[in-house]
Amino acid sequence: MKFECGTISGDQGPLRPGHYDIDIGIFNKQEFSVKMQWSATANDGKNTNSILRTLQPQGATSVLCKDLRQVLGNNQSFVEGFVIINVPVEPGLLGSLTNGSTVLGRTQDINILEVQAFYTANALDELPHNTLVDKITFRVVSDASGKIPTEMIGKVLDTTVPSAMNEISEPEAKVKVALAGRYGLSEQELADLVITIENVGVGVGTMIDDHAISLSKISPQASG
């Protein structure tokens, strides 16, 4: 299965800039223990040694980007390649699982494990996190431009704007900038706009998440 791990900051490839991650979930559907092997190959690299794990009946494990980087010895900002999962099975069991149709030494897709690859991508420069915001309550006293709806004049309104620790700023200026952007006020119209600040509160907001996810089911190979 294909994997992408890390951060792309330029436009040199088909993937858009962002943060990429993968979580390969592996579930033993059987009522008996199952041994599995996985290895990884980075693009233009060599296949790693196989990692052997034993899954207990109805047991589960996962392979994450940190596991892939560890076996690949890769600390680059972005790495992609393929993960190979094999299930070594005794010939007798392999035959029973395929109703006796298996050919010894031939690899086949056997429904022993449930394998799902969960891909995530986030195009933000940094992952979403809580941020400080100012909630400013205000009134528009007069608007010489006539661009602000008349029903808003004199009413108590509010807006939320980003803030920062130890920031020194003028709430009135923040509100005017927000109104100018919304109603297309020129510099002169903005200068003529009269508002009064009723109250300023500080709260916590969350960055908008430009996040994409996808799920892919894979059939591991069994070998006798």
C-alpha angles and dihedrals in degrees: 000000000000121000135189121190132177140014131320113198102169137055097243097117144037093266115084119238111279147094118297129195140165136203114194108198118199121191127186105223093185132095090232135059116276128201117215135183127205133182136170137222122197118211109279089006140103128266114263126233113278119263112219120211133172117217117204120224107295088001126144140201138172142217116217135186090262089057091050093049090049096054092040093047088224122149098168118129091250133022131173136178141109137303118214120204122190132178113207107212130183111252092242093052092043089055093049092049090054096041091252095303096112121115111218112249094019120117118230140172106257125185095232101115134033108227122184127175114208111199124194132185131181120189097196120110087238132016117268114276139162116281135188117253134185117225105203122193113201148153129229104227098183139351116195092186094064089218096114110079111261092229088065095056112108095003124120107256134172139204135185120224133176117266138185138210114274091005117155110207143142115250089205091057091049092052093047091051090050091050092046091054093047098045102028098245118181122227091262093046089049091051091052093049113107120203136161126214114230101179143344123210131180121223142159122259135178127234115249108262115231090191132155128188135182136179127213128185117215132194111223118218123246120209128194 
